[in-house]
Amino acid sequence: MADLDLAALPDLPQTATISRLAPRLWADPRVAAIWIGGSLARGAGDEYSDVDLRVAVAPDDLPAWGEPDLDTLFSGAVLGRHVLRFGADAILHHLVLANGDIFDFLAQTTTRTPTTEPLLILGCRDADFAHALAAADREPHADPTPATPEAVRQRIVDFWITSHKHRKVLHRGLDLMIPAGLHGERMLIMELWYLRATGELPSPHQHQTIHSLTAFVRAVDTAGGTEALALVGAPLRTRAEMDAAITHHRAVMAELGRQLATRYGFVYPAALEVMVAREWRAFQADHDT
């Protein structure tokens, strides 16, 4: 595929920018290949999707792509940039354009294996790298995290330990720290809702990007329904609202945890829950007087 081929680009607004940018990149003889990854390559993109644009260059040419002429490439449309370097063989420019498009513009060496994902190859001049692209052009295989009784029970225990720390934080007047603790609890609850909906525990990579979170969020929405959004969006402006959120979290976990204990055949940590509730009541009594 020695020539640039833009015919397969999706019928989306982002394609206008890609169609202007790709020929400019292809005119640079250092560029061995240009391709698209992400949701646009999978056929799952929409008008708000990021553009995952990739180029491959020879290893000796990569340093020049640490500071490419973005003004010329993007016609002066870049309003913001964040640069990430992946070792010595890849540089990612996370760009926001004046028209609202977001580009993840990655330059990598031809010796680096392309990320395994569906790809839309626009052009490739390097025969060896063309084989590497063809091998990478597939859905990655991700083994589900096994939902062992021990793993499920540990998440429930972790929840109650985290919840027990709220009294310490409030006693010390560190109220602004409460949202962080509640966020940790919410993630544990949502992981268990995900488990209830799918029979699997989420893998760590599912918490990294909008794309990887999508399946997680949809499963949580199925399992938690309106209660999920109420739990995530609870206001935390006053101690009364914090108390209401803490109480809500505990009620959800008490019910959900027992359901999962029955399903997966482990002993629910009832004594831990009882202790946390008892000490919380004592804390409230001491601080109400």
N, C-alpha and C positions, 0 to 999 in steps of 0.2 A: 504494500500500500504506500507507494512512494509519493503519491499526490495527496493533497489535502481534500477530504471529503466531508462536507457539512450537511449532506442530505438527510442524515438520520437524526439530526438534532430535533428535540421535541418542539411542538408548537406552543411555546411559552414565551413570555416577555423577555426572559433572560437570554433567549437565543439571539436577540438582536445584538447584545453586547458580545456574546461569544463569536458571532459571525464577523464582527469587526476586529476582535482581538486575535482570533486564531490565525488569520492570514499574516498579521504582523509578526506573530511568533514564528510562523512557518518560514517567513522570509529570512530568518536568522539561520545560517547554515549550521550553527552549533546545536540546534534543536534536532534531536534524533527522533523524537516521537511526541505527539500531543494526544491526550485522551481525556475523557470525562469520567468521573466516578460518581459515587453518591446516589441520591434519589433520582437525579435526571437520567443517569445511566440505567437505573433499575426500572424506569418507566413509572415511578411513583412520585415524580415531582409535581409541584404546583407553582403558582405564581409567586409564592413566598420562599421557595426552596433556595438554599445556598447553591452556588456553582462550584463543584469540586473539579477544578481544572488542573491537569498535570502535564508537565513536560519532563522529558529525559534528555540529559546531556552527558557528554564524556566527563569522567571524573575530574580531569584537569580544568574543565570549563565551569564546574559548579561554583567556585568562589565568586565569579562575576554575577551570579544570580542571587547573591546576598543583598545586592543593591541594584536591581534592574531599573531601567528607565520607565518607571510606572506612569509618569506623566504622558509619555509618548504612547505607550501601550494602551492606556485607558483614556486617552484624550483629555487628560487633566481631571478626570472624574473621581479620583481616589480622595475620600475625605478622612479616612482613618485607616491605620495599619498596625498590625501586631505581628511580629516575626518570631517564629519558633524554629530552632535548629535541631535536627535529629541526627546526632553524631556528625560524621564528616561526609555523609552522602545524601542529605536531603534538607531542604530549607522550605518552610511553609510561610507564605505571606497571607495573613487573614485580613481581607480588605473589605471596606464598606464604601460603596460608590454613591455619587450624587443622586442617582435615580433610585436608590434604596436597595439595589442588589448587593448581596454579600458573596464575595469570591474567596474560596480557599485555593490559592494559587500555589501549587507545590512544584518545586524544581528538584529533581533527584538525578542521581547518576544512573547510567545505563548498567552499572554493576549491582545496583540495589534491586532486590526482588520487588516488583510492584505489589501493592496491597491486594489481597484476594477479595474481590467483590465484582459484581457485574460492571463491565466497562463499555464505554462508547468510544472506540478508537477513531480519531479524526485523521491521523496520519502517522506513518512510521517509516523511517529511512534505513533503519538498522535491522537486518534480518534476524540476528541473534536476539535482539530485544523484542522483536515481533513475536518470537516464540515464547518469551517470558510473559508478554502481555496476554497471549492466547491462554497460557496456563493459569494466569491469575483471574481470567474472566469467568467467574463463577461465584455463586453464593457461598460464603464461608460456612464451614460446618462448625457449629458450637454445641458441645456436649452440655446438656442441662445439668444444673447443680442438683445432685441427689438430695431428696428431702428425707433424710434419715431421721428417726425419732430423736436422736441426740442433737442434730442440727436445729430442728424445729424447737425443741425444748430450750436449747441455749438462747435462742432469740427471745423467748418469753422471759427467761431469767434475766437476760440483759435489759429488757424493758423495765422490769420491776426494780432492778438495781439503779437504773438511770432515774426512774421516777422518785426513788427514795432520796435522791440528792437535792430535790427541789427545796426542801426545808432548810438545808444548809445554805443554799444560794440566797434564799429570801431572808434568812436570819442575818446574813452579812450585808444586806441591802444591795445585793448585786442583781437587781430586778432585770436589768438589760441582758443578763445572761440566760434568763428563763427561755426566751425563744429558741436559743441554740439547743438546750436540753429537750424542749418539746419537739424540735425538728428531728432529733435523733429518735425520739419515741415514734413520731409519725412514720418515719422510714421503716422502723421495725414493724409497725402495724400494717403498713402498705405491703411490705414483703410477705407478710402472712396472709393478707387478702389475695395477693398474687398467687401464693401457694394454694389457697382455697379454690381459686378460679382455674388454675392450670395444672395443679399437681406437681409443680416444680418450684424450687427456690430461684430467685433471680440471680444471674451471674453478675460479678462486679462491673463488667463493662456496660451493663444496662443503665447505669446511673451517670453516664458520661456525656451524652449528647442528646439533642432533641430526637434524632433518629433512633438511637438505641433505647431511649426512654419511651418511645411511642407504644410498643407492645406492652411494656410494663404498665403504663398509665391506662391503657385500654382494658387490661385485665383487672386492674385495681378498680376502675370505674364499674366494671361488670360485677365484681364481688362486693364492693362497698356502696355502690349506688350514691344517692344524695348524701349519705352519711360521710362518705369519703371527702367530698368537697367541704362539708360543714366542719369536718375535723381539721382539714388543711387550712381552711380560711378563718378559723376562729380568731376573733380580735384579742389582743394581749396588751391593752392600753392601761389597765389598772390591775391591782392585785385581785379584785373580785373577778375580773375576766380571766386572769391567770389561773385562779382557783377553779373556775368553771371548765377551762380547757384541760387542766390536770385531771379533774374528776371525770370528764368525758373520755379522755384517753384510757383511764383505768377501767372504766365500765366496758369500753370496747374490747380491751385486752382480756378482761375477765371472762367475757362471753366467747370471744374468738379463740382464746387460748385453750379453754375447756373443750371446745368443738374439735380443735386439732389434736388435743391429747387423746380424745376418744378415737379419732380417725387413725392416728399413727401409733397408738398403743403405748403411751408413756404416762408417767405420773405427773399431773399438773402441779406446779410448785405453789400449792395453796398456802402453806405456812409462810412463804415469803410474801405473798400478797397480803395475808392477814397482818403480818408485822408492819408492812409499809402503811397500810390503812390505819393501824393503831397508832403508830408514831406520828402520822400526819394529823390525826385528831388531837393528839397531845400538843403538837406544835401549834395548831390553830387555837386551842384553848389558851396556851401560854401567851400567844401574841394578840389575842382578843381582849385580854384583861389589862 
